[in-house]
Amino acid sequence: MVLAYIDKHGSIKRADVMDLCRITKDQAYKLLNRLRSSGQIAQIGSRKGAVYERQRQYMR
């Protein structure tokens, strides 16, 4: 759901993840961290202003 939301809207905030998935702040943090660690999304900014976007893939 999170990746589909990002594809449609361009980015997502942790609060949006909480509403979309109906999960707590800690669960949303862990979900976003897993997606970031696996290279699927990138964090832009920090703290409350952070948004998450799809990780850009560069061709060599």
C-alpha distance matrix in Angstrom:
0.0 3.8 5.6 5.1 6.1 8.7 9.9 10.6 12.1 13.4 12.5 11.1 13.3 13.2 14.0 11.0 8.8 11.4 11.3 7.7 7.6 11.4 12.6 15.7 16.5 17.5 14.5 12.3 15.0 15.0 11.3 11.8 15.2 14.2 12.0 15.0 17.5 16.2 16.6 13.1 13.1 16.3 17.3 19.5 22.0 22.5 22.6 21.5 21.3 18.8 15.9 13.6 13.6 13.1 16.1 18.9 20.6 24.3 26.7 30.1
3.8 0.0 3.8 5.4 5.1 6.3 8.7 10.0 10.4 11.0 9.4 7.8 10.0 10.1 11.7 9.0 6.7 10.1 10.8 7.8 8.1 11.8 12.2 14.6 14.5 15.6 13.0 10.2 12.3 12.8 9.2 8.7 12.3 11.9 9.4 11.9 14.8 14.1 14.0 10.7 9.9 12.8 13.6 15.7 18.2 18.8 19.1 18.2 17.8 15.1 12.2 9.8 10.2 10.3 13.3 16.3 18.4 22.1 24.8 28.1
5.6 3.8 0.0 3.8 5.4 5.1 6.1 8.6 9.9 9.7 9.1 9.0 12.0 12.9 14.8 12.1 10.2 13.8 14.4 11.3 11.8 15.5 15.9 18.2 17.9 18.6 16.0 13.2 14.7 14.8 11.3 10.2 13.2 12.4 9.1 11.3 14.2 12.7 12.1 8.4 8.3 11.6 13.4 15.5 18.5 19.7 20.6 20.1 19.2 16.2 12.9 9.9 8.8 7.7 10.7 13.3 15.2 18.8 21.4 24.8
5.1 5.4 3.8 0.0 3.8 5.4 5.0 6.2 8.6 9.6 10.1 10.3 13.6 14.8 16.0 12.6 11.5 14.8 14.4 11.0 12.2 15.8 17.1 19.8 19.8 21.0 18.4 15.6 17.6 18.0 14.3 13.6 16.8 16.0 12.8 15.1 18.0 16.4 15.6 11.8 11.8 14.8 16.5 18.0 21.0 22.4 23.2 22.2 21.1 18.5 15.0 12.5 11.1 10.1 13.5 15.5 17.3 20.8 23.1 26.7
6.1 5.1 5.4 3.8 0.0 3.8 5.4 5.2 5.9 7.7 7.6 7.2 10.5 12.2 12.9 9.4 9.1 12.5 11.8 8.9 11.0 14.3 15.7 18.0 17.8 19.6 17.4 14.2 16.3 17.4 14.1 12.9 16.4 16.5 13.5 15.3 18.6 17.7 16.8 13.2 12.0 14.3 15.1 16.2 18.8 20.2 20.7 19.2 18.1 16.0 12.5 10.7 10.0 10.4 14.1 16.2 18.6 22.1 24.7 28.3
8.7 6.3 5.1 5.4 3.8 0.0 3.8 5.4 5.2 4.8 4.7 5.9 9.7 11.9 13.5 10.5 10.3 14.1 14.1 11.7 13.5 16.8 17.5 19.3 18.4 19.8 18.1 14.6 15.9 17.1 14.0 11.9 15.1 15.4 12.1 13.1 16.6 15.8 14.2 10.8 9.1 11.1 12.2 13.1 16.0 17.8 19.0 17.9 16.3 13.8 10.1 7.9 6.4 6.9 10.6 12.6 15.4 18.7 21.6 25.0
9.9 8.7 6.1 5.0 5.4 3.8 0.0 3.8 5.9 5.6 7.6 9.6 13.4 15.7 17.2 13.9 13.8 17.4 17.1 14.3 16.1 19.5 20.5 22.7 22.0 23.3 21.3 18.0 19.3 20.2 16.9 15.0 17.9 17.7 14.1 15.3 18.5 17.0 15.2 11.6 10.8 13.1 14.9 15.7 18.9 21.1 22.5 21.6 19.7 17.3 13.5 11.1 8.5 7.6 11.1 12.2 14.4 17.6 20.0 23.7
10.6 10.0 8.6 6.2 5.2 5.4 3.8 0.0 3.8 6.0 8.4 10.0 13.7 16.2 16.8 13.3 13.9 17.3 16.2 13.5 16.0 19.1 20.7 23.0 22.5 24.4 22.4 19.1 20.8 22.1 18.8 17.1 20.4 20.5 17.1 18.3 21.7 20.5 18.8 15.2 14.0 16.0 17.2 17.5 20.3 22.4 23.5 22.0 20.1 18.2 14.5 12.9 10.9 10.9 14.6 15.6 18.0 20.9 23.3 27.0
12.1 10.4 9.9 8.6 5.9 5.2 5.9 3.8 0.0 3.8 5.7 7.6 11.0 14.1 14.5 11.3 12.7 16.0 15.0 13.1 15.9 18.7 20.1 21.8 20.9 23.0 21.6 18.0 19.4 21.3 18.4 16.3 19.5 20.3 17.1 17.8 21.4 20.9 19.0 15.7 13.7 14.8 15.3 14.9 17.4 19.6 20.6 18.8 16.7 15.3 11.7 10.9 9.5 10.8 14.4 15.6 18.5 21.3 24.1 27.7
13.4 11.0 9.7 9.6 7.7 4.8 5.6 6.0 3.8 0.0 3.8 7.2 10.7 13.9 15.3 12.6 13.6 17.2 17.0 15.1 17.5 20.4 21.2 22.6 21.1 22.9 21.7 18.0 18.7 20.5 17.9 15.1 17.9 18.9 15.5 15.5 19.1 18.7 16.3 13.4 11.1 11.8 12.5 12.0 14.9 17.5 19.1 17.9 15.4 13.5 9.8 8.6 6.4 7.8 11.2 12.1 15.3 17.9 21.0 24.4
12.5 9.4 9.1 10.1 7.6 4.7 7.6 8.4 5.7 3.8 0.0 3.8 7.1 10.3 12.0 9.8 10.7 14.2 14.6 13.2 15.4 18.1 18.4 19.4 17.6 19.3 18.5 14.7 15.2 17.3 15.0 12.0 14.9 16.3 13.3 13.1 16.9 17.1 15.0 12.4 9.4 9.7 9.6 9.4 12.0 14.1 15.5 14.3 12.1 10.0 6.3 5.3 4.6 7.5 10.7 12.6 16.1 18.9 22.2 25.4
11.1 7.8 9.0 10.3 7.2 5.9 9.6 10.0 7.6 7.2 3.8 0.0 3.8 6.8 8.3 6.2 7.1 10.5 11.1 10.2 12.3 14.6 14.8 15.6 14.0 16.0 15.1 11.3 12.2 14.6 12.5 9.9 13.1 14.8 12.4 12.7 16.4 17.0 15.7 13.1 10.1 10.6 9.7 10.2 12.1 13.2 13.7 12.2 10.9 8.9 5.5 5.3 6.8 9.7 12.8 15.3 18.7 21.7 25.1 28.2
13.3 10.0 12.0 13.6 10.5 9.7 13.4 13.7 11.0 10.7 7.1 3.8 0.0 3.8 5.4 5.2 6.5 8.8 10.1 10.5 12.3 13.8 13.4 13.4 11.1 13.4 13.4 9.6 10.2 13.2 12.0 9.5 12.4 14.9 13.3 13.2 16.7 18.0 17.1 15.1 11.9 11.7 9.6 10.0 10.7 10.9 10.6 8.7 8.2 6.6 4.8 6.3 9.3 12.5 15.0 17.8 21.2 24.2 27.7 30.5
13.2 10.1 12.9 14.8 12.2 11.9 15.7 16.2 14.1 13.9 10.3 6.8 3.8 0.0 3.8 5.4 5.0 6.3 8.8 9.8 10.5 11.5 10.3 9.8 7.4 9.7 9.8 6.2 6.9 10.2 9.5 7.7 10.6 13.1 12.4 12.7 15.7 17.4 17.3 15.6 12.7 12.8 10.6 11.9 12.2 11.3 10.1 8.6 9.6 8.0 7.4 8.3 11.6 14.4 16.5 19.8 22.9 26.0 29.5 32.2
14.0 11.7 14.8 16.0 12.9 13.5 17.2 16.8 14.5 15.3 12.0 8.3 5.4 3.8 0.0 3.8 5.4 5.0 6.4 8.6 10.0 10.0 9.7 9.2 7.5 10.8 11.1 8.0 9.7 13.0 12.3 11.2 14.1 16.5 15.9 16.4 19.5 20.9 20.9 18.9 16.1 16.3 14.1 14.9 14.8 13.8 12.0 9.4 10.8 10.4 9.9 11.3 14.4 17.2 19.8 22.9 26.0 29.2 32.6 35.5
11.0 9.0 12.1 12.6 9.4 10.5 13.9 13.3 11.3 12.6 9.8 6.2 5.2 5.4 3.8 0.0 3.8 5.4 5.2 5.9 8.4 9.5 10.2 11.1 10.3 13.3 12.5 9.1 11.4 14.1 12.4 11.3 14.8 16.5 15.1 16.2 19.5 20.3 20.0 17.5 14.9 15.8 14.3 15.1 15.9 15.7 14.6 12.2 12.6 11.7 9.9 10.6 12.8 15.3 18.4 21.3 24.4 27.6 30.9 34.0
8.8 6.7 10.2 11.5 9.1 10.3 13.8 13.9 12.7 13.6 10.7 7.1 6.5 5.0 5.4 3.8 0.0 3.8 5.5 5.0 5.8 7.7 7.7 9.2 8.7 10.9 9.4 6.1 8.9 10.9 8.8 8.4 12.1 13.2 12.2 13.8 16.8 17.4 17.7 15.2 13.3 14.7 13.7 15.4 16.5 16.1 15.1 13.5 14.2 12.4 10.7 10.2 12.6 14.4 17.2 20.4 23.2 26.6 29.8 32.8
11.4 10.1 13.8 14.8 12.5 14.1 17.4 17.3 16.0 17.2 14.2 10.5 8.8 6.3 5.0 5.4 3.8 0.0 3.8 5.6 5.6 5.3 4.9 6.0 6.4 9.3 8.1 5.8 9.1 11.3 10.1 10.6 13.7 15.0 14.9 16.5 19.1 20.0 20.7 18.6 16.6 17.8 16.4 18.0 18.5 17.4 15.6 13.8 15.4 14.2 13.3 13.5 16.2 18.1 20.7 24.1 26.8 30.2 33.4 36.4
11.3 10.8 14.4 14.4 11.8 14.1 17.1 16.2 15.0 17.0 14.6 11.1 10.1 8.8 6.4 5.2 5.5 3.8 0.0 3.8 5.6 5.0 7.1 8.9 9.8 12.9 11.6 9.5 12.8 14.9 13.3 13.6 17.1 18.2 17.5 19.3 22.1 22.7 23.1 20.5 18.6 20.0 18.7 19.9 20.6 19.9 18.2 15.8 17.0 16.2 14.8 15.2 17.4 19.3 22.4 25.4 28.2 31.7 34.8 38.0
7.7 7.8 11.3 11.0 8.9 11.7 14.3 13.5 13.1 15.1 13.2 10.2 10.5 9.8 8.6 5.9 5.0 5.6 3.8 0.0 3.8 5.7 8.1 10.9 12.0 14.4 12.3 9.9 13.4 14.8 12.3 12.8 16.5 16.9 15.7 18.0 20.8 20.8 21.2 18.2 16.8 18.8 18.2 19.7 21.1 20.9 19.8 17.7 18.4 17.0 14.9 14.3 15.9 17.2 20.4 23.4 25.9 29.5 32.4 35.7
7.6 8.1 11.8 12.2 11.0 13.5 16.1 16.0 15.9 17.5 15.4 12.3 12.3 10.5 10.0 8.4 5.8 5.6 5.6 3.8 0.0 3.8 5.5 9.0 10.8 12.5 9.7 8.3 12.0 12.7 10.2 11.8 15.1 15.0 14.5 17.2 19.5 19.4 20.5 17.8 16.9 19.1 18.8 20.9 22.2 21.6 20.4 18.8 19.9 18.2 16.4 15.4 17.1 18.1 20.8 24.1 26.3 30.0 32.8 35.9
11.4 11.8 15.5 15.8 14.3 16.8 19.5 19.1 18.7 20.4 18.1 14.6 13.8 11.5 10.0 9.5 7.7 5.3 5.0 5.7 3.8 0.0 3.8 7.1 9.7 11.8 9.6 9.1 12.8 13.8 12.3 14.0 17.0 17.4 17.4 19.8 22.0 22.4 23.6 21.2 20.0 21.9 21.0 22.9 23.7 22.6 20.8 19.0 20.6 19.4 18.2 17.9 20.1 21.4 24.1 27.4 29.8 33.4 36.3 39.4
12.6 12.2 15.9 17.1 15.7 17.5 20.5 20.7 20.1 21.2 18.4 14.8 13.4 10.3 9.7 10.2 7.7 4.9 7.1 8.1 5.5 3.8 0.0 3.8 6.8 8.2 6.0 6.4 9.9 10.6 9.9 12.0 14.5 15.0 15.7 17.9 19.7 20.5 22.1 20.2 19.0 20.6 19.5 21.7 22.3 20.7 18.8 17.5 19.6 18.1 17.5 17.1 19.7 21.0 23.3 26.9 29.2 32.7 35.7 38.6
15.7 14.6 18.2 19.8 18.0 19.3 22.7 23.0 21.8 22.6 19.4 15.6 13.4 9.8 9.2 11.1 9.2 6.0 8.9 10.9 9.0 7.1 3.8 0.0 3.8 5.5 5.2 6.1 8.6 10.0 10.5 12.2 14.1 15.4 16.6 18.2 19.8 21.3 22.8 21.4 19.8 20.8 19.1 21.2 21.1 19.0 16.6 15.5 18.1 17.0 17.2 17.4 20.5 22.2 24.2 27.8 30.3 33.7 36.9 39.5
16.5 14.5 17.9 19.8 17.8 18.4 22.0 22.5 20.9 21.1 17.6 14.0 11.1 7.4 7.5 10.3 8.7 6.4 9.8 12.0 10.8 9.7 6.8 3.8 0.0 3.8 5.5 5.1 6.2 8.7 9.9 10.6 12.1 14.3 15.5 16.3 18.1 20.1 21.2 20.1 18.1 18.4 16.3 18.1 17.7 15.4 12.8 12.0 14.8 13.8 14.4 15.0 18.5 20.6 22.3 25.9 28.6 31.8 35.2 37.7
17.5 15.6 18.6 21.0 19.6 19.8 23.3 24.4 23.0 22.9 19.3 16.0 13.4 9.7 10.8 13.3 10.9 9.3 12.9 14.4 12.5 11.8 8.2 5.5 3.8 0.0 3.8 5.4 5.0 6.3 8.6 10.0 10.5 12.4 14.4 15.2 16.2 18.4 20.1 19.5 17.9 18.3 16.4 18.8 18.5 16.0 13.7 13.8 16.6 15.1 15.9 16.0 19.3 21.1 22.2 26.0 28.3 31.5 34.7 37.0
14.5 13.0 16.0 18.4 17.4 18.1 21.3 22.4 21.6 21.7 18.5 15.1 13.4 9.8 11.1 12.5 9.4 8.1 11.6 12.3 9.7 9.6 6.0 5.2 5.5 3.8 0.0 3.8 5.4 5.1 6.1 8.6 9.8 10.6 12.4 14.1 15.2 16.7 18.6 17.6 16.5 17.7 16.5 19.3 19.7 17.8 16.0 16.0 18.2 16.2 16.2 15.5 18.4 19.6 21.0 24.8 26.8 30.2 33.3 35.7
12.3 10.2 13.2 15.6 14.2 14.6 18.0 19.1 18.0 18.0 14.7 11.3 9.6 6.2 8.0 9.1 6.1 5.8 9.5 9.9 8.3 9.1 6.4 6.1 5.1 5.4 3.8 0.0 3.8 5.5 5.1 6.1 8.4 9.9 10.7 12.1 14.1 15.5 16.8 15.4 13.8 14.8 13.5 16.1 16.7 15.2 13.7 13.3 15.1 13.0 12.6 11.9 14.9 16.5 18.2 21.8 24.2 27.6 30.8 33.4
15.0 12.3 14.7 17.6 16.3 15.9 19.3 20.8 19.4 18.7 15.2 12.2 10.2 6.9 9.7 11.4 8.9 9.1 12.8 13.4 12.0 12.8 9.9 8.6 6.2 5.0 5.4 3.8 0.0 3.8 5.5 5.3 6.0 8.6 10.0 10.4 12.0 14.2 15.4 14.8 13.0 13.2 11.5 14.3 14.5 12.6 11.3 11.9 13.8 11.4 11.8 11.3 14.6 16.2 17.2 20.9 23.3 26.5 29.7 32.0
15.0 12.8 14.8 18.0 17.4 17.1 20.2 22.1 21.3 20.5 17.3 14.6 13.2 10.2 13.0 14.1 10.9 11.3 14.9 14.8 12.7 13.8 10.6 10.0 8.7 6.3 5.1 5.5 3.8 0.0 3.8 5.5 5.0 6.1 8.7 9.7 10.3 12.2 14.3 14.0 13.1 14.0 13.2 16.5 17.2 15.4 14.5 15.5 17.3 14.5 14.6 13.2 16.0 16.8 17.4 21.2 23.0 26.2 29.3 31.4
11.3 9.2 11.3 14.3 14.1 14.0 16.9 18.8 18.4 17.9 15.0 12.5 12.0 9.5 12.3 12.4 8.8 10.1 13.3 12.3 10.2 12.3 9.9 10.5 9.9 8.6 6.1 5.1 5.5 3.8 0.0 3.8 5.4 5.2 6.4 8.6 9.9 10.8 12.7 11.6 11.0 12.8 12.6 16.0 17.4 16.4 16.0 16.5 17.6 14.5 13.7 11.7 13.8 14.3 15.4 19.1 20.9 24.4 27.3 29.8
11.8 8.7 10.2 13.6 12.9 11.9 15.0 17.1 16.3 15.1 12.0 9.9 9.5 7.7 11.2 11.3 8.4 10.6 13.6 12.8 11.8 14.0 12.0 12.2 10.6 10.0 8.6 6.1 5.3 5.5 3.8 0.0 3.8 5.4 5.1 6.1 8.5 9.9 10.7 9.6 8.0 9.2 8.9 12.2 13.8 13.1 13.3 13.9 14.5 11.2 10.2 8.1 10.5 11.4 12.4 16.2 18.4 21.7 24.9 27.4
15.2 12.3 13.2 16.8 16.4 15.1 17.9 20.4 19.5 17.9 14.9 13.1 12.4 10.6 14.1 14.8 12.1 13.7 17.1 16.5 15.1 17.0 14.5 14.1 12.1 10.5 9.8 8.4 6.0 5.0 5.4 3.8 0.0 3.8 5.5 5.0 6.0 8.5 9.8 10.2 9.0 9.5 9.1 12.8 14.1 13.0 13.3 15.0 15.7 12.3 12.2 10.2 12.5 13.1 13.0 16.7 18.5 21.5 24.6 26.7
14.2 11.9 12.4 16.0 16.5 15.4 17.7 20.5 20.3 18.9 16.3 14.8 14.9 13.1 16.5 16.5 13.2 15.0 18.2 16.9 15.0 17.4 15.0 15.4 14.3 12.4 10.6 9.9 8.6 6.1 5.2 5.4 3.8 0.0 3.8 5.4 5.1 6.2 8.7 8.9 9.2 10.9 11.7 15.5 17.4 16.6 17.1 18.6 19.2 15.7 14.9 12.2 13.7 13.3 13.1 16.7 17.9 21.1 23.8 25.9
12.0 9.4 9.1 12.8 13.5 12.1 14.1 17.1 17.1 15.5 13.3 12.4 13.3 12.4 15.9 15.1 12.2 14.9 17.5 15.7 14.5 17.4 15.7 16.6 15.5 14.4 12.4 10.7 10.0 8.7 6.4 5.1 5.5 3.8 0.0 3.8 5.5 5.2 6.4 5.4 5.8 8.4 10.0 13.7 16.2 16.3 17.3 18.3 18.3 14.6 13.0 9.8 10.5 9.6 9.8 13.4 14.8 18.2 21.0 23.4
15.0 11.9 11.3 15.1 15.3 13.1 15.3 18.3 17.8 15.5 13.1 12.7 13.2 12.7 16.4 16.2 13.8 16.5 19.3 18.0 17.2 19.8 17.9 18.2 16.3 15.2 14.1 12.1 10.4 9.7 8.6 6.1 5.0 5.4 3.8 0.0 3.8 5.4 5.2 5.9 4.9 5.7 7.2 11.0 13.4 13.6 15.2 16.8 16.4 12.7 11.6 8.6 9.5 9.2 8.3 11.9 13.6 16.6 19.7 21.8
17.5 14.8 14.2 18.0 18.6 16.6 18.5 21.7 21.4 19.1 16.9 16.4 16.7 15.7 19.5 19.5 16.8 19.1 22.1 20.8 19.5 22.0 19.7 19.8 18.1 16.2 15.2 14.1 12.0 10.3 9.9 8.5 6.0 5.1 5.5 3.8 0.0 3.8 5.4 7.7 8.2 8.9 10.4 14.1 16.2 15.9 17.4 19.6 19.5 15.8 15.2 12.4 13.2 12.3 10.7 14.0 14.7 17.5 20.2 21.8
16.2 14.1 12.7 16.4 17.7 15.8 17.0 20.5 20.9 18.7 17.1 17.0 18.0 17.4 20.9 20.3 17.4 20.0 22.7 20.8 19.4 22.4 20.5 21.3 20.1 18.4 16.7 15.5 14.2 12.2 10.8 9.9 8.5 6.2 5.2 5.4 3.8 0.0 3.8 5.7 7.9 9.9 12.4 15.9 18.6 18.9 20.5 22.2 21.9 18.1 16.8 13.4 13.3 11.5 9.9 12.9 13.0 16.0 18.3 20.2
16.6 14.0 12.1 15.6 16.8 14.2 15.2 18.8 19.0 16.3 15.0 15.7 17.1 17.3 20.9 20.0 17.7 20.7 23.1 21.2 20.5 23.6 22.1 22.8 21.2 20.1 18.6 16.8 15.4 14.3 12.7 10.7 9.8 8.7 6.4 5.2 5.4 3.8 0.0 3.8 5.7 7.2 10.4 13.5 16.6 17.6 19.8 21.4 20.5 16.7 15.1 11.6 10.8 8.7 6.4 9.2 9.5 12.5 15.2 17.3
13.1 10.7 8.4 11.8 13.2 10.8 11.6 15.2 15.7 13.4 12.4 13.1 15.1 15.6 18.9 17.5 15.2 18.6 20.5 18.2 17.8 21.2 20.2 21.4 20.1 19.5 17.6 15.4 14.8 14.0 11.6 9.6 10.2 8.9 5.4 5.9 7.7 5.7 3.8 0.0 3.8 7.1 10.4 13.3 16.7 17.9 19.8 20.8 19.7 16.0 13.7 10.0 8.7 6.1 5.4 8.6 9.5 13.1 15.8 18.5
13.1 9.9 8.3 11.8 12.0 9.1 10.8 14.0 13.7 11.1 9.4 10.1 11.9 12.7 16.1 14.9 13.3 16.6 18.6 16.8 16.9 20.0 19.0 19.8 18.1 17.9 16.5 13.8 13.0 13.1 11.0 8.0 9.0 9.2 5.8 4.9 8.2 7.9 5.7 3.8 0.0 3.8 6.8 9.7 13.0 14.4 16.4 17.3 16.0 12.3 10.0 6.3 5.4 4.3 4.5 8.2 10.5 13.9 17.1 19.8
16.3 12.8 11.6 14.8 14.3 11.1 13.1 16.0 14.8 11.8 9.7 10.6 11.7 12.8 16.3 15.8 14.7 17.8 20.0 18.8 19.1 21.9 20.6 20.8 18.4 18.3 17.7 14.8 13.2 14.0 12.8 9.2 9.5 10.9 8.4 5.7 8.9 9.9 7.2 7.1 3.8 0.0 3.8 6.4 9.8 11.5 14.0 15.4 13.7 10.1 8.4 5.6 5.4 6.0 5.1 8.2 11.1 13.7 17.3 19.7
17.3 13.6 13.4 16.5 15.1 12.2 14.9 17.2 15.3 12.5 9.6 9.7 9.6 10.6 14.1 14.3 13.7 16.4 18.7 18.2 18.8 21.0 19.5 19.1 16.3 16.4 16.5 13.5 11.5 13.2 12.6 8.9 9.1 11.7 10.0 7.2 10.4 12.4 10.4 10.4 6.8 3.8 0.0 3.8 6.4 7.7 10.3 11.7 10.2 6.5 5.9 4.6 6.6 8.9 8.8 11.6 14.7 17.0 20.7 22.9
19.5 15.7 15.5 18.0 16.2 13.1 15.7 17.5 14.9 12.0 9.4 10.2 10.0 11.9 14.9 15.1 15.4 18.0 19.9 19.7 20.9 22.9 21.7 21.2 18.1 18.8 19.3 16.1 14.3 16.5 16.0 12.2 12.8 15.5 13.7 11.0 14.1 15.9 13.5 13.3 9.7 6.4 3.8 0.0 3.8 6.8 9.9 11.0 8.4 5.6 5.3 5.9 7.3 10.3 10.4 12.3 15.8 17.6 21.4 23.5
22.0 18.2 18.5 21.0 18.8 16.0 18.9 20.3 17.4 14.9 12.0 12.1 10.7 12.2 14.8 15.9 16.5 18.5 20.6 21.1 22.2 23.7 22.3 21.1 17.7 18.5 19.7 16.7 14.5 17.2 17.4 13.8 14.1 17.4 16.2 13.4 16.2 18.6 16.6 16.7 13.0 9.8 6.4 3.8 0.0 3.8 7.2 8.5 6.0 4.4 6.5 8.7 10.8 14.0 14.1 16.0 19.4 21.0 24.8 26.6
22.5 18.8 19.7 22.4 20.2 17.8 21.1 22.4 19.6 17.5 14.1 13.2 10.9 11.3 13.8 15.7 16.1 17.4 19.9 20.9 21.6 22.6 20.7 19.0 15.4 16.0 17.8 15.2 12.6 15.4 16.4 13.1 13.0 16.6 16.3 13.6 15.9 18.9 17.6 17.9 14.4 11.5 7.7 6.8 3.8 0.0 3.8 6.4 5.7 4.5 8.0 10.2 13.1 16.2 16.4 18.7 21.9 23.7 27.5 29.2
22.6 19.1 20.6 23.2 20.7 19.0 22.5 23.5 20.6 19.1 15.5 13.7 10.6 10.1 12.0 14.6 15.1 15.6 18.2 19.8 20.4 20.8 18.8 16.6 12.8 13.7 16.0 13.7 11.3 14.5 16.0 13.3 13.3 17.1 17.3 15.2 17.4 20.5 19.8 19.8 16.4 14.0 10.3 9.9 7.2 3.8 0.0 3.8 5.5 5.6 9.3 11.8 15.3 18.5 19.0 21.7 24.9 27.0 30.7 32.6
21.5 18.2 20.1 22.2 19.2 17.9 21.6 22.0 18.8 17.9 14.3 12.2 8.7 8.6 9.4 12.2 13.5 13.8 15.8 17.7 18.8 19.0 17.5 15.5 12.0 13.8 16.0 13.3 11.9 15.5 16.5 13.9 15.0 18.6 18.3 16.8 19.6 22.2 21.4 20.8 17.3 15.4 11.7 11.0 8.5 6.4 3.8 0.0 3.8 5.6 8.6 11.8 15.3 18.7 20.0 22.7 26.1 28.4 32.1 34.3
21.3 17.8 19.2 21.1 18.1 16.3 19.7 20.1 16.7 15.4 12.1 10.9 8.2 9.6 10.8 12.6 14.2 15.4 17.0 18.4 19.9 20.6 19.6 18.1 14.8 16.6 18.2 15.1 13.8 17.3 17.6 14.5 15.7 19.2 18.3 16.4 19.5 21.9 20.5 19.7 16.0 13.7 10.2 8.4 6.0 5.7 5.5 3.8 0.0 3.8 6.5 10.1 13.1 16.8 18.1 20.2 23.8 25.9 29.7 31.9
18.8 15.1 16.2 18.5 16.0 13.8 17.3 18.2 15.3 13.5 10.0 8.9 6.6 8.0 10.4 11.7 12.4 14.2 16.2 17.0 18.2 19.4 18.1 17.0 13.8 15.1 16.2 13.0 11.4 14.5 14.5 11.2 12.3 15.7 14.6 12.7 15.8 18.1 16.7 16.0 12.3 10.1 6.5 5.6 4.4 4.5 5.6 5.6 3.8 0.0 3.8 6.8 10.0 13.5 14.6 17.1 20.6 22.8 26.6 28.8
15.9 12.2 12.9 15.0 12.5 10.1 13.5 14.5 11.7 9.8 6.3 5.5 4.8 7.4 9.9 9.9 10.7 13.3 14.8 14.9 16.4 18.2 17.5 17.2 14.4 15.9 16.2 12.6 11.8 14.6 13.7 10.2 12.2 14.9 13.0 11.6 15.2 16.8 15.1 13.7 10.0 8.4 5.9 5.3 6.5 8.0 9.3 8.6 6.5 3.8 0.0 3.8 6.7 10.4 12.2 14.6 18.2 20.7 24.4 27.0
13.6 9.8 9.9 12.5 10.7 7.9 11.1 12.9 10.9 8.6 5.3 5.3 6.3 8.3 11.3 10.6 10.2 13.5 15.2 14.3 15.4 17.9 17.1 17.4 15.0 16.0 15.5 11.9 11.3 13.2 11.7 8.1 10.2 12.2 9.8 8.6 12.4 13.4 11.6 10.0 6.3 5.6 4.6 5.9 8.7 10.2 11.8 11.8 10.1 6.8 3.8 0.0 3.8 7.0 8.9 11.8 15.1 18.0 21.6 24.3
13.6 10.2 8.8 11.1 10.0 6.4 8.5 10.9 9.5 6.4 4.6 6.8 9.3 11.6 14.4 12.8 12.6 16.2 17.4 15.9 17.1 20.1 19.7 20.5 18.5 19.3 18.4 14.9 14.6 16.0 13.8 10.5 12.5 13.7 10.5 9.5 13.2 13.3 10.8 8.7 5.4 5.4 6.6 7.3 10.8 13.1 15.3 15.3 13.1 10.0 6.7 3.8 0.0 3.8 6.3 8.6 12.1 15.0 18.5 21.4
13.1 10.3 7.7 10.1 10.4 6.9 7.6 10.9 10.8 7.8 7.5 9.7 12.5 14.4 17.2 15.3 14.4 18.1 19.3 17.2 18.1 21.4 21.0 22.2 20.6 21.1 19.6 16.5 16.2 16.8 14.3 11.4 13.1 13.3 9.6 9.2 12.3 11.5 8.7 6.1 4.3 6.0 8.9 10.3 14.0 16.2 18.5 18.7 16.8 13.5 10.4 7.0 3.8 0.0 3.8 6.2 9.1 12.4 15.6 18.8
16.1 13.3 10.7 13.5 14.1 10.6 11.1 14.6 14.4 11.2 10.7 12.8 15.0 16.5 19.8 18.4 17.2 20.7 22.4 20.4 20.8 24.1 23.3 24.2 22.3 22.2 21.0 18.2 17.2 17.4 15.4 12.4 13.0 13.1 9.8 8.3 10.7 9.9 6.4 5.4 4.5 5.1 8.8 10.4 14.1 16.4 19.0 20.0 18.1 14.6 12.2 8.9 6.3 3.8 0.0 3.8 6.4 9.6 12.9 15.8
18.9 16.3 13.3 15.5 16.2 12.6 12.2 15.6 15.6 12.1 12.6 15.3 17.8 19.8 22.9 21.3 20.4 24.1 25.4 23.4 24.1 27.4 26.9 27.8 25.9 26.0 24.8 21.8 20.9 21.2 19.1 16.2 16.7 16.7 13.4 11.9 14.0 12.9 9.2 8.6 8.2 8.2 11.6 12.3 16.0 18.7 21.7 22.7 20.2 17.1 14.6 11.8 8.6 6.2 3.8 0.0 3.8 6.4 9.8 12.8
20.6 18.4 15.2 17.3 18.6 15.4 14.4 18.0 18.5 15.3 16.1 18.7 21.2 22.9 26.0 24.4 23.2 26.8 28.2 25.9 26.3 29.8 29.2 30.3 28.6 28.3 26.8 24.2 23.3 23.0 20.9 18.4 18.5 17.9 14.8 13.6 14.7 13.0 9.5 9.5 10.5 11.1 14.7 15.8 19.4 21.9 24.9 26.1 23.8 20.6 18.2 15.1 12.1 9.1 6.4 3.8 0.0 3.8 6.6 9.8
24.3 22.1 18.8 20.8 22.1 18.7 17.6 20.9 21.3 17.9 18.9 21.7 24.2 26.0 29.2 27.6 26.6 30.2 31.7 29.5 30.0 33.4 32.7 33.7 31.8 31.5 30.2 27.6 26.5 26.2 24.4 21.7 21.5 21.1 18.2 16.6 17.5 16.0 12.5 13.1 13.9 13.7 17.0 17.6 21.0 23.7 27.0 28.4 25.9 22.8 20.7 18.0 15.0 12.4 9.6 6.4 3.8 0.0 3.8 6.5
26.7 24.8 21.4 23.1 24.7 21.6 20.0 23.3 24.1 21.0 22.2 25.1 27.7 29.5 32.6 30.9 29.8 33.4 34.8 32.4 32.8 36.3 35.7 36.9 35.2 34.7 33.3 30.8 29.7 29.3 27.3 24.9 24.6 23.8 21.0 19.7 20.2 18.3 15.2 15.8 17.1 17.3 20.7 21.4 24.8 27.5 30.7 32.1 29.7 26.6 24.4 21.6 18.5 15.6 12.9 9.8 6.6 3.8 0.0 3.8
30.1 28.1 24.8 26.7 28.3 25.0 23.7 27.0 27.7 24.4 25.4 28.2 30.5 32.2 35.5 34.0 32.8 36.4 38.0 35.7 35.9 39.4 38.6 39.5 37.7 37.0 35.7 33.4 32.0 31.4 29.8 27.4 26.7 25.9 23.4 21.8 21.8 20.2 17.3 18.5 19.8 19.7 22.9 23.5 26.6 29.2 32.6 34.3 31.9 28.8 27.0 24.3 21.4 18.8 15.8 12.8 9.8 6.5 3.8 0.0
